[in-house]
C-alpha cells in the first residue's frame, strides 16, 4: 500500500541543505517567560515586501499588506496624497511587472482579492475524501508536541531521548486516531520509517516527487502548517546557535509532517496524483510577485511616506525648552515608545529637568540570578550573549527563607494540579478562594510590585573592565559632562495579572524581563568611588555631589519607583523628595493621556485598577502605534508631542569619535525596534498567520505558548486585543522609519560592514532618513548605499498642510 524508497546520498545531501534553508525562513517563537517581540519576516529580509508577499501567498495563502479599502480611506481623507503615490511608484524595481498610476487608481476602487496557498497532500486528500486530514494532522501533532516540548507545566514528563522525531515515532506508532479516521496501517507505517529524520525527509521527498527545485517552497509550506510549533523549534535553534551549538528540532518537525503526507499520498494516490504533480510544478516556479502584489507594496510604501511627511511637519513645529547651566535632574529612560509620553510629562514639571533615551538594558546584558533562585535570567537583548553576571545581594538566611517559601509554593501548586488530588482540591479549598476571586474581580487583589534586594555584579570583574564598561555606557548615552546632582536611571516593566503574554509588555531590550536589574546594576557601577576615579583618568569627571539613582517606570500605571534604598542618600534627601513630587505629577499627566485611548478607562485614576484586574483584556496598549525611531539630541524632539509612537534614542554624532556609538545604535537598538515594529505589523495585517488569537480562548501549553481552544498549533505573535479595541485597529501597520542625525557617509560605512542590517534598509523592511543640522528630514536612503534628497513633492505637501 505504501511506497518505501530511499534517496541516494548525494540527492539526500541536497535535500538536507534545502531543508535547512527552509528552516531559516521560519521566525523564532520565544517562550512565555521571555516572550520578546520577533520580526515574523526574519527569514525574508533578503527579499522585498512584494517578493515576500508572493512567497507567503504560495506557502500560507496570506496577504501581508492591509486591505485596499484602508488605503482608499487614507487617500480620501488626504492622509495619502497623489504625490505619495507617484513617489512610491517611481521607486518600484524594474524587474517587476510595474503598474501604472492608472493601475493604482483602479486598484484603490477594487476589493482585495483572496489568496489561497498551494495545497498540501492532506488538503487534496480532504477534498476527495471529505475527511478533514489537515485538521487531524494539526490536532495530533499538537497533542504530541504539547507534551514533548513541555517546560515543566505538566507533572508527568514524556521520554525525550533521541530527539523530537524519535519521540514522535514512538508516540505515533501507538496512536490509533489516524487509523480510526481511515488512515489504515499508519502506526505500522510510522514504525517502518527510518529513525533518522533526514532519511525520512529523503524517502518522503522521493515518494512525493519533490524535486530540488520544488523543495524550497514545498518544505516552507509544510513548516507553515505547523504554526507556532515550527517557530518554537526555530527558537531552540536560535538559542543553540547563540551558544555555539545547533538544534535539529525544526527539521525533525518537518520530517514528521512529511511522513503524514507520504502516508496520505499512498492512500489517495489514484485520486490526487495529477493535481499533486501540478502543485509540484508550481513549487518549482520562481517566486515572482503578480502585478496586484506589486500594487499592494506600492500602496504600503505610499502610506509610509505619508506618515514621514506628517512626522517631518511635527518636528518642524517643535518648540524645544532651554535647559541652561547644570540640570536639576537628568532622567534616562528606555527608548521604548511608552517612555516618550512619560518623558514629555516629566519635562513639563520644571525647566531644569533633562531626559535621555537609551536602550533599557543600559549596556549591561546580564545573566542574573534573582534572590532565592538558581534560575539564570538573561536580562539583555536576545541578539546578544550576556556580557556580565549578576545576582541579588542578600544574606544567607534571607536567601534560605526565600527558598523555603518558593518550595512550599511549588508543592502547593503541584498538589493543586496532580492527577489524584486536582478534583478534590477544588471541593476542599474552593471556598478559600472565593474572597481572592472577588478581590481580583474588583481590581484589588494586588499591591505594588515587589523587588529583590539590590543586585550586584559577580566577583571577577576587575576594576579596569568596570571602568571601561562605565565609559562606554556613558559615551553611548551622550552623557559625559554637565552631570546633574541626581541622574535617574529608569528601567521599565509592566504590572499585570492573569496575562500569559505578560513578558511581552516588559522590556524588550531586557529579554522580556523588567529593566530594574540593569538600572540598579548601572547605578551601583557609576556610584562606585573607584570607578569614578578611573573615569576621571579617562576624561569623564563625575562631580562628587552627583548621585546615580535607579528607578522603575511601571508602564501599565505610569508610576515610578525609586530604589533610593540601594545606597546612602542622606545628602540628596531634599532633591529626592522634589523628584518624587515631580514624578507623581508627571504620572498623573501620562495616565490622563493614555486613559483617553484605553477602552472603558474612567480617567487617569482608573489606570491602576485596570492593571490588577484579572479580567482586563487591555491593561495597556504596549507598543501599539509605533512607527518611528529617532536617534538625535533631545533638542530635536523636545517640546513635541509624538503620541507615544516613536522610539527616542539620545545621540550626538559630534561627540562620537570614530562613530562607534552610531554603529552600536544601528546594529542593536534599531534592529530590536524593527522586530517590535514588524511583529505589530505582522499581527495586524496577517492575524491568522502571525497573530496570537483571541485572549478569551487562550490556554497555556507547556509553559511555552498558548493555543486557542483545547489543542492544535501554538499561536505566535500578539493577541488580537493588543492591536484592536473591539471597533478599530489601534496599530497602523507601517514599517518603521529610522531617522538619524549623522553624516550619511558614516551610516554608509556602517551598512557596508553589516550586511544583515543593510538588507533591512535595502529591501525596505525599514526606512532610513538622515536628519540635517537644522533638525529637518533631509535625505532618504534608497538602496546600495545611495541617498536622494527628500523629494520636492514631499516638501511641497508639508508646506501645504
Secondary structure, 3 states (H helix, E strand, C coil): CCCCCCCCHHHHHHHHHHHHHHHHCCCCCCCHHHCCCCCCCHHHCCCCHHHHHHHHHHHHCCCCCCCHHHHHHHHHHCCCCHHHHHHHHHCCCCCCCCCCHHHHHHHHCCCCCCCCCCCCHHHHHHHHHCCCHHHHHHHHHHHHHHHHCCCCCCCCCCCCCCCHHHHHHHHHCCCCHHHHCCCCCHHHHHHCCCCCHHHHHHHHHHHHCCCHHHHHHHHHHHHHHCCHHHHHHHHHHHHHHHCCCCCCHHHHHHHHHHHHHHHHHHHHHHHHHHHHHHHHHHHHCCCCCCHHHHHHHHHHHHHHHHHHHHHHHHHHCCCCCCCCCCCCEEEEEECCHHHHHHHHHHHCCCCCEEEEEECCCCCCCEEEECCCCCCEEEECCCCCCCCEEEEECCCHHHHHHHHHHHHHHHHHHHHHHCCCCHHHHHHHHHHHHHHHHHHHHCCCCCCCCCCCCCEEECCCCCHHHHHHHHHHHHHHCCCCCCCCCEEEEEEEECCCCCCCCHHHHCEHHHCCECCHHHHHHHHHHHHCHHHHHHHHHCCCCCCCCCEEEEEEEECCCCEEEECHHHCCCHHHHHHHHHHHHHHHHHHHHHHHHHHCCCCCCCCHHHHHHHHCCCCCCCCCCCCCCCCEEEEECHHHCCCCCCCCCEEEEECCHHHCHHHHHHHHHHHHHHHHHHHHHHHHHHHHHCHHHHCCECHHHEEEECCCEEEECCCCCCCCCCEHHHCECCCCECCCCCCCEEEECCCHHHHHHHHHHCHHHHHHHHCCCCEEEEECCCCCEEEEECCCCCEEECCHHHHHHHHHC
